Amino acid sequence: GVQTCALPILREEFAREGKLSAAYHPMSRPAEAEAEAVNRMCYLAYCAGEAPLYIVHLSSKAGLKEVMNARERGQKHFGVETCPQYLTLTKEAACGLLGKVNPPLHSREDNERLWKGIADGSIKTMGTDNVPVTKEKRFEFYAVLADIRSHCKPYQDGTRGNADKLGCLLQRLDEFKKLKQY
């Protein structure tokens, strides 16, 4: 995904305050940061003479709004990708460390807006964020957190279970179609 200049500042602030558990991960990387980064990347591509751009791991309605703004300005040469976790899971799911992905999970409202982005063609591709690490190994990485100065990389991000993602995605698509009559 794209990164914003605000994230290192937020991570340092959270580390100083001792907010290092996985529960703080979404708060240290808010959707507004993704939106700012998407806006900046679209603008830089525009300034470079409509340079091709591929936005990966779009996770929020705020980020998608910036995509729509760029398209309304006439930008055409960019693609947008999201991942199954941003369509099926929320930050409220209480997955703890196992749900720590970058960008982080957001709200059900964000899920719904991303589904609409797929339906209207704003989001063209689906990617994965597969990190085939056992649950035990992930918790082992988490245990070294006390020795890490920042909230940046104390443990591996990403999700496991590529074999299950398509099934979950198709089930959620069916639910979405029933709810939204697409």
C-alpha positions in Angstrom: 0.0 0.0 0.0 0.9 3.6 0.0 2.4 5.3 3.0 2.0 8.8 4.4 4.5 11.0 6.2 2.3 11.0 9.3 2.7 7.3 10.1 6.2 7.4 11.6 5.1 10.3 13.9 2.0 8.4 15.0 4.0 5.2 15.6 6.6 7.1 17.7 3.8 8.8 19.7 2.0 5.4 20.4 5.4 3.8 21.4 6.1 6.7 23.8 2.7 6.2 25.4 3.2 2.5 25.7 0.4 1.8 23.2 2.1 -1.2 21.6 -0.5 -4.0 21.6 -2.2 -5.1 18.4 -5.4 -3.3 19.5 -3.7 0.1 18.8 -2.5 -0.9 15.3 -5.6 0.6 13.5 -5.5 3.8 15.5 -1.8 4.3 14.7 -2.6 4.0 11.0 -5.9 5.8 10.5 -7.9 5.7 7.2 -7.2 9.4 6.8 -3.5 8.6 6.4 -4.3 6.2 3.6 -6.5 8.9 1.9 -3.7 11.4 2.1 -1.2 9.0 0.6 -3.6 8.0 -2.2 -4.2 11.6 -3.0 -0.5 12.4 -3.0 0.3 9.4 -5.3 -2.4 10.4 -7.7 -1.3 14.0 -7.8 2.4 13.0 -8.4 1.3 10.7 -11.2 -0.7 13.5 -12.7 2.3 15.9 -12.4 4.5 13.4 -14.1 2.4 13.6 -17.2 -0.2 11.0 -16.3 2.3 8.4 -15.3 0.9 4.9 -14.8 0.0 4.2 -11.1 -1.1 1.0 -9.4 -2.5 1.4 -5.9 -2.4 -1.8 -3.8 -4.1 -2.9 -0.6 -6.8 -0.1 -0.7 -8.5 -0.5 2.7 -10.9 2.4 3.3 -13.7 4.4 2.0 -11.6 7.5 2.5 -8.9 6.1 0.3 -11.5 5.1 -2.4 -12.9 8.7 -2.2 -9.5 10.0 -3.3 -9.4 7.5 -6.2 -12.8 8.8 -7.3 -11.6 12.4 -7.0 -8.7 11.6 -9.2 -10.9 10.0 -11.8 -13.3 13.0 -11.7 -10.3 15.2 -12.4 -9.8 13.1 -15.5 -7.0 10.8 -14.5 -7.2 7.5 -16.3 -3.9 5.7 -16.1 -4.1 3.9 -12.8 -5.4 0.8 -11.3 -6.7 0.0 -7.8 -6.4 -3.3 -5.9 -7.9 -4.4 -2.6 -7.6 -7.6 -0.5 -10.1 -10.1 0.9 -9.5 -8.9 4.5 -10.7 -5.4 3.6 -13.9 -6.8 2.3 -14.7 -9.3 5.0 -13.1 -8.3 8.3 -13.3 -5.2 10.6 -11.2 -3.7 13.3 -13.9 -4.7 15.7 -13.4 -8.4 14.9 -11.0 -8.7 17.9 -8.6 -10.8 15.9 -5.7 -9.4 18.0 -2.3 -10.1 16.6 -3.7 -12.5 14.0 -5.6 -9.6 12.5 -2.7 -7.2 12.2 -2.3 -6.3 8.6 -1.0 -3.2 6.8 -3.0 -1.1 6.1 -5.0 -2.1 9.1 -8.6 -3.3 9.1 -11.3 -0.6 9.3 -15.1 -0.5 9.8 -18.0 -2.4 8.3 -18.9 0.8 6.5 -15.4 0.7 4.8 -16.0 -2.9 3.8 -19.4 -2.0 2.2 -17.9 1.0 0.3 -15.1 -1.1 -1.1 -17.6 -3.7 -2.3 -19.4 -0.9 -4.1 -16.1 0.2 -5.6 -15.7 -3.3 -7.0 -19.3 -3.2 -8.3 -18.8 0.1 -10.0 -15.4 -0.7 -11.5 -13.4 1.7 -9.3 -11.5 -1.3 -7.9 -10.3 -3.6 -10.7 -8.2 -6.3 -9.0 -8.0 -8.4 -5.9 -4.7 -9.3 -4.2 -3.6 -11.1 -1.2 -1.5 -10.3 1.8 -0.3 -13.9 2.5 2.3 -14.4 5.2 2.5 -18.1 5.8 3.7 -17.9 9.4 2.3 -20.1 12.1 0.3 -18.6 14.9 3.0 -19.7 17.3 5.7 -17.9 15.3 3.7 -14.8 15.1 3.3 -14.7 18.9 7.0 -15.4 19.3 7.7 -12.2 17.2 5.2 -10.4 19.4 7.1 -11.4 22.5 10.1 -9.3 21.5 8.0 -6.1 21.4 9.4 -4.8 24.7 12.8 -4.7 23.1 11.7 -2.7 20.0 11.9 1.1 20.2 9.1 1.8 17.8 5.8 0.3 16.8 7.1 -0.2 13.3 8.1 -3.9 12.8 8.1 -5.9 16.0 6.3 -8.8 14.3 5.2 -9.9 10.9 2.2 -8.4 9.3 -0.2 -10.1 6.9 -2.6 -13.0 7.0 -2.4 -16.7 6.5 -4.8 -19.0 4.8 -4.9 -18.4 1.0 -6.8 -21.6 0.7 -9.7 -20.1 2.7 -9.8 -16.6 1.3 -11.6 -17.3 -2.0 -14.4 -19.2 -0.1 -14.8 -16.4 2.5 -14.8 -13.8 -0.3 -17.4 -15.6 -2.3 -19.6 -16.0 0.8 -19.3 -12.3 1.6 -20.1 -11.4 -2.0 -23.3 -13.4 -1.9 -24.3 -11.7 1.3 -23.4 -8.3 -0.2 -25.5 -9.0 -3.3 -28.5 -10.0 -1.2 -28.2 -6.8 1.0 -27.5 -4.4 -1.8 -29.5 -6.0 -4.7 -26.5 -6.0 -7.1 
